[in-house]
Every structure is written in structure tokens, then in C-alpha cells.
Amino acid sequence: MPAKIGLCWLALTYLVSCTKTPTVNKPNVSPDTILAPSGYQLVWHDEFNGDNLDLNKWEYEVNAAGGGNNELQYYTARQQNCYLQDGCLIIQALKEEYTGPEGTRQYTSARIRTIHKGDWKYGWFEIRVKLPYGKGLWPAIWMMPTDEVYGGWAASGEIDIMELLGHEPARVYGTLHYGGSYPANVHTGASYTLQSGNFATDFHVFALEWQPPSFRWYVDGILYQTQTQWYTAGFPYPAPFDQRFYLILNIAVGGNWPGNPDNITSFPQRMVVDYVRVFQRNE
């Protein structure tokens, strides 16, 4: 795949997606109108054109633990934190006191995943999204192993398609986690910085191509990272990335990596998702 995808393909992709603001309805997208990367075919997608989140494709994670990174949010399944509007999915982080079965938190958000509804071994994963900003915001598009056949995190792997730290709104990260189970885990990755503007003011397309023996990360069709080396203790390469993984979308608030919000972090903050599309190689 060339380092920059053909401009015609990108332009046509944009014609059937959200406008720059999520306040104008986009056309109803048919699978027949979605252009696949060369050599691929569409196998799964969500254009978010309905009234509610499609629970045949997604499920909510409801908890106060987050990712175990000392995060501050309570993930809920409430409309306030996750809803569809004008052909887009909105994941919304709020500053509010919320009490659930696991205790009380001062922030709420949402985390949704496709486990057992969308699980893939290899493919091209493409998400068009506008991201939140501000210190302590941590939006992510990532993948976890469906079956964890090689052991607990991160022996069975983790694939981070996109992570952003809200105090660096023009920079995103792509990362692989692997090695042994915690604390013997390791990670490798790289970042991409926009030449102008930031990821909160407009939509951008994040793509990951996962085909043996490599991962390739793209922003708006620009290849910024390739990884070909990883390992899992006790199992031969290409473990752990030879199993099924599922998608996760979320906004975390606070945590070890981004730090906590400060007195100038504004709420609500939103991740606005135009579409999620998965392609696999033609047989």
C-alpha cells in the first residue's frame, strides 16, 4: 500500500460522510457506495444513521475501573454519555457526580465495544472522527483480544489505533502492547502531529492496516508508522497478533498518562464519530 492513499478514494469517501459539524444530516450510506482500499472488501460497518446505538454491533461497558490507569470517570450506558445525532455517534464526557454499584465518581463518560459482535483477525480498520480536547481528556480507538489465548494483559496483545492526550490536541499515538503478562509487558509505537490545526476542530480519518507480518498506521491517508517486530513470552512469532481482536471506542478522563483535568478543562467534551468501517482481503 503506498504511503499516501489515492486522493480520489479519500475525496469520494468524504462525499458520503458527516459534514464538518455534526448538525447537518448526512445521506444514508449504502454499503455499495463505500469504496474499499485496493484488494479489500467491506465486511462490517456502522454509519450511525439510526436513532439509537445498534446493540447488534456494540455493547456498553459499565464500570468505574476504566483501564486500570487511575482514571476518574464512571463509564455508563446513559443517553447523556452515548447517543446518536445527525448521523454521528457522540461519546460525551461530563463533569458531574455519579454514583453506581462501584462507587461515586466526579466524571462520567462512555466506553463501547464490539466483542462477540465484531471480532477480526487481520484487516483494514477505518474510523472518521472529531476528538475532544483539554488537559485530562484521553480519547481512544483501540482493539483487545477476544479470547486471550496467550494469557492476561498484555501477553495476548493490545492494538491502539489512535490515542490522544487532550493537552496535545494536534498529536495522536499508535501503539502495540505485547510481551508477558503485567508487569512483564512492553509496548512500541509512534506519534503523528498535524502540520496545522488540531484534531478537535475537524474530522480526520484514522486507519490501521493489519496484515501479516506488519501493522501500518495512517492519518488522513498518510502512513506514519509501520511495525513488524513483536513477541509474546512462550509462544512463537507472530503471537500474539495472530488471533481475533475487537474494537473499543471511549473517552477516559484523567489517569496516569494524560494527568487529571485542571481548572481550565471545559466540559462537556465529545468524541464525534462519523463512521467505523472494517475491510478484509479479497479471497
Secondary structure, DSSP 8 states (H G I E B T S, - for coil): --SB--HHHHHHHHHTS--SSTTS------GGG----TTEEEEEEE---SSS--TTT-EE--BS-TTSS---EEE---TTTEEEETTEEEEEEEEEEEEETTEEEEEEE-EEE-TTTSEESSEEEEEEEE---STTEEEEEEEEESS-TT-TTTTT-EEEEEE--TTSTTEEEEEEEEESSTTSEEEEEEEEE-SSS-TTSS-EEEEEEEETTEEEEEETTEEEEEE----BTTB-TTTTTTS-EEEEEEEEES-TTT----TT--S-EEEEEEEEEEEEE--
